[in-house]
Amino acid sequence: MTDEEHPAARVIACEAVLAVLVGVAATAVPIAVLAAARVLAVFLYERVPDALGFSGDARWWPVAVLTSAGVVVGLIVWLVPGHGGRDSATAGLIGPLMPLRVLPSLLLALVIALGAGVSLSPENVLVAVNAALAVWVLARMAPTVASDRVVVLATAATIGVQFGTPIAAPLAYLELTGRRVRGNLWDAVSAPLVAAGAGTMTMAILDRPVLALDMPDYGTTTLRDLIGGMAIATVTAVAMLAAVYAYRGLHTLFHRVHNPVLMTGAAGVVLGLVGALGGRESMFKDVSTMRSLVDEAPNLSILRLTVLGLCSLVAFSVAAAGGFRGGRVIASAAIGVTAGLLGHALMPAVPVTLAIACGVLGAVVVAVRSCWLGIFIPVAMAGSVSVLPALCLAVLPVWLLVVHRPTMTIRVFRGSPGGR
């Protein structure tokens, strides 16, 4: 290959500088949103119960909180300018560029949902917000930069920030958007990779939570480990696929209700009842909850892990179908963690680190339809590349199972109820 087939060094350097700036800036909105959600969660589940003289762990309290959150999110979608953007069920991790006017209502709906314990995660909204803001800012500061290129950088950076896996960011972007690479692959992915790396490093420097769990060190994979891990990944994928079918039916059912307040309010009631049964571990889908679950798992029975897993699946399906704003990647990874812990409890010979990694693989691939994220997110969560060879094999039966099955992205036609 000759040098003429690559961009000039000056062009590469300019793109790299832009990628670093976008990557660092992409951390601001996620940090602010997650901080606001944590403050709201503490207020709802600690401050209010303490002030009123009851325990925040009372089983009836999640019903009240999540029902109220559903009503408030419905009011935002119905009445607030921007109407909370598009229904998160109608777009995947990477969707069409959103106008700025919808972002405030979208962020407000997201923070309320996360703080109340709705079983979704923030990445879809954060990708959309960062992409829209980056395009708007650079259109004024550097109008010669193509908006499509800015979207790629902002999206890759936000994926790196959220998942702690910059390598997967440009690969997942190509996979999920179906874009074809023209010319050299490295030239196509180098700038997004730099943006994702800059975002991930900024989060590490700021000591902000990343998608990493405190798990035992994992050594070489044996044949027994591989077979057990593949079984866990496949069974998890089957359970997630059943949840996808249920989710699509629930979406149709919820969206027969034309008033978004009634729709998300009803979904909130169901989420509250599930939360009362499964506890906070079945509600919140964040890193701290996953870490707590991993720490407590040795003291949990197989029955308790099974109930927790089923409640998490139901809550995830209802939250995604009921009009709440949020994403499905980290939420599905949290379900995968529970599945991995259950798999390890049933097959103690499979190391817990590999079991969790394979559970996350099976859940993420089904929910997001991205094998790159399905492979690299578990590696980031395990904090070790030692699980990577097993995941490269375990992904095959999972992908064969789901490749031609329905996805979690709902097509909404013009005039459909709830399709704002």
C-alpha positions in Angstrom: 0.0 0.0 0.0 1.4 3.4 -1.0 1.4 6.5 1.1 -0.9 8.2 -1.4 -3.7 5.9 -0.3 -3.8 7.5 3.1 -4.8 11.0 4.1 -2.0 13.6 4.5 -0.4 13.8 7.9 -1.7 17.3 8.4 -5.3 16.1 7.8 -4.8 13.2 10.2 -3.4 15.5 12.9 -6.3 18.0 12.5 -8.9 15.3 12.8 -7.1 13.9 15.8 -7.2 17.3 17.6 -10.9 17.7 16.8 -11.5 14.1 18.0 -9.8 14.8 21.3 -11.8 18.0 21.9 -15.1 16.2 21.1 -14.1 13.3 23.3 -13.3 15.4 26.3 -16.4 17.6 25.9 -18.6 14.5 25.6 -18.1 13.7 29.3 -19.9 16.9 30.5 -23.5 15.9 29.8 -23.2 12.3 31.1 -21.5 13.5 34.3 -24.2 16.1 34.9 -27.1 13.7 34.1 -25.8 10.9 36.3 -25.1 13.3 39.2 -28.6 14.7 38.9 -30.1 11.2 38.9 -28.2 10.2 41.9 -29.3 13.3 43.8 -32.9 12.6 42.9 -32.6 8.9 43.9 -31.2 9.9 47.3 -34.0 12.4 47.8 -36.7 10.0 46.8 -35.4 6.9 48.6 -33.6 8.3 51.6 -34.5 12.0 52.4 -38.2 11.8 51.9 -38.7 8.5 53.8 -36.5 9.8 56.7 -38.5 13.1 56.8 -41.8 11.2 56.9 -40.7 8.6 59.4 -40.6 5.3 57.4 -38.0 3.2 55.7 -37.0 3.8 52.1 -37.0 0.0 51.8 -40.7 -0.3 52.5 -42.2 -2.5 49.8 -45.0 0.0 49.1 -42.7 3.0 48.5 -41.4 2.0 45.1 -45.0 1.7 43.9 -45.7 5.3 45.0 -42.4 6.6 43.5 -42.5 4.8 40.2 -46.2 5.6 39.7 -45.6 9.3 40.3 -42.5 9.2 38.0 -44.7 7.7 35.3 -47.2 10.4 35.6 -44.6 13.2 35.6 -42.8 11.7 32.6 -46.2 11.5 30.8 -46.8 15.1 31.6 -43.5 16.1 30.1 -44.2 14.1 27.0 -47.7 15.6 26.7 -47.2 19.2 27.7 -43.6 20.4 27.8 -42.1 21.9 24.6 -40.1 19.2 22.8 -42.4 16.5 24.2 -39.5 14.4 25.5 -38.2 13.7 22.0 -39.0 10.5 20.2 -40.1 7.4 22.1 -36.9 5.5 23.0 -38.5 2.3 21.8 -38.5 3.6 18.2 -34.7 4.1 18.0 -31.6 2.1 18.8 -28.4 3.3 20.4 -27.7 5.4 17.4 -30.7 7.3 15.9 -31.4 10.3 13.7 -30.1 13.7 14.8 -32.5 15.5 17.1 -33.3 19.2 17.0 -32.0 21.3 20.0 -35.5 22.3 21.1 -36.4 18.7 22.3 -33.2 18.2 24.4 -34.3 19.9 27.6 -37.5 17.9 27.9 -35.7 14.7 26.9 -33.0 15.2 29.6 -35.7 16.1 32.2 -37.6 12.9 31.4 -34.4 10.8 31.5 -33.3 12.2 34.9 -36.7 11.6 36.5 -36.8 8.0 35.2 -33.3 7.2 36.3 -33.7 8.8 39.7 -37.0 7.0 40.4 -35.5 3.6 39.5 -37.0 3.0 36.1 -35.2 0.0 34.6 -33.5 1.7 31.8 -30.1 3.3 31.3 -29.1 6.7 29.9 -26.9 5.9 26.9 -29.4 6.3 24.0 -30.4 9.8 25.3 -26.8 10.8 26.0 -25.6 9.8 22.5 -28.5 11.8 21.0 -27.8 14.9 23.1 -24.1 14.9 22.7 -24.4 14.5 18.9 -26.9 17.3 18.6 -24.9 19.6 20.8 -21.6 18.8 19.0 -23.1 19.5 15.6 -24.6 22.8 16.8 -21.4 24.0 18.5 -19.0 23.1 15.6 -21.4 24.5 13.0 -20.6 27.9 14.6 -17.0 27.4 15.5 -15.8 25.3 12.6 -18.4 25.4 9.8 -16.2 23.6 7.3 -16.4 20.4 9.3 -19.1 18.1 7.9 -21.9 17.5 10.4 -21.9 13.7 9.6 -18.3 13.6 10.7 -19.1 15.4 13.9 -21.9 13.0 14.7 -19.5 10.0 14.3 -17.0 11.6 16.7 -19.6 12.5 19.3 -21.3 9.2 19.1 -18.1 7.2 19.5 -16.9 9.5 22.3 -20.2 9.0 24.2 -20.0 5.2 23.8 -16.5 5.3 25.2 -17.6 7.5 28.1 -20.5 5.3 29.0 -19.1 1.8 28.5 -15.4 2.3 29.1 -14.5 0.4 25.9 -13.2 2.8 23.3 -12.2 0.0 20.9 -15.8 -1.0 20.5 -17.0 2.5 19.8 -16.1 2.9 16.1 -16.8 -0.7 15.3 -20.2 -0.6 16.9 -21.0 2.6 15.1 -20.3 0.9 11.7 -22.2 -2.2 12.8 -25.3 -0.4 14.0 -25.5 2.2 11.2 -24.7 -0.3 8.4 -22.1 2.1 7.0 -19.6 0.7 4.5 -15.9 1.4 4.9 -14.4 3.1 2.0 -10.7 2.6 1.7 -8.5 1.6 4.6 -10.3 0.5 7.8 -7.8 2.2 10.1 -8.3 5.5 8.3 -12.0 5.1 8.8 -12.0 4.3 12.5 -8.9 6.2 13.8 -10.6 9.5 14.6 -13.6 8.0 16.3 -11.2 5.7 18.2 -9.3 8.8 19.4 -12.6 10.5 20.4 -13.7 7.5 22.4 -10.3 7.1 24.0 -10.2 10.7 25.0 -13.7 10.5 26.6 -12.8 7.2 28.4 -9.5 8.7 29.7 -11.2 11.9 30.9 -13.7 9.8 32.9 -10.8 7.8 34.4 -8.8 11.0 35.3 -11.9 12.5 36.9 -12.4 9.2 38.8 -16.0 8.9 37.7 -17.8 5.5 37.7 -17.2 3.4 34.6 -18.7 0.2 33.6 -16.3 -2.0 35.6 -17.0 -4.4 38.3 -14.8 -5.7 41.1 -14.5 -9.3 40.1 -11.8 -12.0 40.9 -8.9 -12.3 38.5 -9.5 -14.7 35.7 -6.7 -16.9 34.2 -6.6 -19.3 31.3 -9.9 -20.7 30.0 -10.3 -24.4 30.1 -12.6 -26.5 27.9 -15.0 -26.9 30.8 -15.1 -23.2 31.4 -15.8 -22.6 27.7 -18.7 -25.0 27.5 -20.2 -23.7 30.7 -19.8 -20.1 29.5 -21.3 -20.8 26.2 -24.3 -22.4 27.9 -24.8 -19.4 30.2 -24.5 -17.0 27.2 -27.0 -19.0 25.2 -29.6 -19.5 28.0 -29.4 -15.8 28.8 -30.0 -14.9 25.1 -33.0 -17.2 25.1 -34.5 -15.5 28.2 -33.7 -12.0 26.7 -35.3 -13.0 23.4 -38.5 -14.1 25.2 -38.4 -10.6 26.9 -38.1 -9.0 23.5 -41.2 -10.7 22.2 -43.1 -9.7 25.4 -41.8 -6.2 25.0 -43.1 -5.8 21.5 -46.5 -6.9 22.6 -46.4 -4.6 25.6 -45.4 -1.7 23.4 -48.5 -2.3 21.3 -50.7 -2.6 24.4 -49.4 0.5 26.1 -49.5 2.7 23.0 -53.2 2.0 22.5 -53.6 4.5 25.3 -53.5 7.8 23.5 -52.8 10.0 26.6 -49.1 9.7 27.5 -49.9 10.5 31.2 -52.1 7.4 31.4 -49.7 5.3 29.4 -46.5 6.0 31.4 -48.5 6.2 34.7 -49.8 2.6 34.1 -46.3 1.5 33.2 -45.1 3.1 36.5 -47.6 1.2 38.5 -46.4 -2.1 37.0 -42.8 -1.2 37.6 -43.6 -0.3 41.2 -45.2 -3.7 41.8 -42.2 -5.5 40.3 -39.8 -3.3 42.3 -41.7 -4.2 45.5 -41.1 -7.9 44.7 -37.6 -7.8 43.4 -36.1 -4.9 45.4 -33.9 -2.1 44.2 -31.6 -4.6 42.4 -34.4 -5.2 39.9 -35.1 -1.5 39.5 -31.9 0.5 39.2 -29.6 -0.5 36.2 -26.5 1.4 37.1 -22.9 0.4 37.9 -23.2 0.8 41.7 -26.2 -1.5 41.8 -24.4 -4.1 39.8 -21.3 -3.9 42.0 -23.5 -4.3 45.1 -25.2 -7.3 43.6 -21.8 -9.0 42.8 -20.6 -8.4 46.4 -23.9 -9.8 47.9 -24.3 -12.7 45.5 -22.4 -15.3 47.6 -25.0 -14.8 50.3 -28.0 -15.1 47.9 -29.8 -18.3 47.2 -30.5 -19.7 43.8 -34.2 -18.9 44.3 -33.5 -15.3 45.2 -31.2 -14.9 42.1 -33.9 -16.4 39.9 -36.6 -14.1 41.3 -34.3 -11.2 40.9 -33.5 -12.1 37.3 -37.2 -12.6 36.3 -38.2 -9.3 38.0 -35.3 -7.5 36.2 -36.5 -8.9 32.8 -40.1 -7.9 33.4 -39.1 -4.4 34.6 -36.8 -3.9 31.7 -39.5 -4.9 29.2 -42.2 -2.7 30.8 -39.9 0.3 31.1 -38.8 0.1 27.5 -42.3 -0.4 26.2 -44.2 2.1 28.4 -43.0 5.4 27.0 -40.1 6.1 29.4 -37.0 7.7 27.9 -33.7 5.8 28.2 -31.4 3.2 26.8 -31.1 -0.6 26.8 -27.3 -1.3 26.7 -26.3 -0.9 30.3 -29.8 -2.0 31.4 -29.4 -5.3 29.5 -25.8 -5.7 30.8 -27.2 -5.5 34.4 -29.6 -8.3 33.5 -26.6 -10.2 32.2 -24.8 -9.8 35.4 -27.7 -11.4 37.3 -27.9 -14.2 34.7 -24.1 -14.8 35.1 -24.4 -15.0 38.9 -27.2 -17.4 38.6 -25.3 -19.5 36.1 -22.3 -19.6 38.4 -24.6 -20.6 41.3 -25.9 -23.5 39.2 -22.5 -24.4 37.8 -19.9 -23.5 40.4 -17.2 -25.0 38.3 -17.5 -22.0 35.9 -15.5 -19.1 37.3 -17.8 -16.2 38.4 -15.9 -13.7 36.2 -16.4 -15.8 33.0 -20.0 -16.6 34.0 -20.8 -12.9 34.4 -19.0 -11.9 31.2 -20.9 -14.6 29.2 -24.3 -13.6 30.8 -23.6 -9.9 29.8 -22.7 -11.1 26.3 -25.9 -13.0 25.8 -28.1 -10.1 27.1 -26.4 -7.2 25.3 -26.3 -9.0 21.9 -30.0 -9.7 22.0 -31.0 -6.2 23.3 -28.8 -4.1 21.1 -27.9 -6.4 18.2 -24.3 -5.4 18.4 -21.7 -8.2 18.7 -18.9 -5.7 19.1 -20.6 -4.3 22.2 -21.6 -7.8 23.3 -17.9 -8.8 23.3 -16.2 -5.7 24.5 -18.5 -4.5 27.3 -18.0 -7.8 29.3 -14.2 -7.3 28.9 -14.5 -3.8 30.3 -16.7 -5.0 33.1 -14.4 -7.9 34.0 -11.3 -5.6 33.7 -9.4 -8.4 32.0 -8.8 -9.5 28.4 -8.5 -13.1 29.6 -12.2 -13.6 29.0 -11.9 -12.4 25.4 -11.1 -15.7 23.7 -14.1 -17.4 25.3 -16.4 -14.5 24.4 -15.3 -14.7 20.8 -16.6 -18.3 20.7 -19.6 -17.8 22.9 -20.9 -15.1 20.7 -21.5 -17.4 17.8 -24.4 -19.5 19.1 -25.9 -16.3 20.5 -25.7 -14.6 17.1 -27.1 -17.6 15.3 -30.0 -17.6 17.7 -31.0 -14.0 17.3 -29.8 -12.8 13.9 -33.1 -13.1 12.2 -35.4 -12.5 15.2 -37.3 -9.3 16.0 -35.3 -6.5 17.5 -36.2 -4.0 20.3 -36.5 -1.1 17.8 -40.2 -0.5 17.0 -41.2 1.0 13.7 -43.8 3.7 14.3 -45.8 4.8 11.4 -47.3 8.2 10.9 -50.4 8.6 13.0 -49.5 5.9 15.5 -50.5 6.6 19.1 -47.6 7.5 21.3 -45.3 8.1 18.5 -44.2 11.5 19.4 
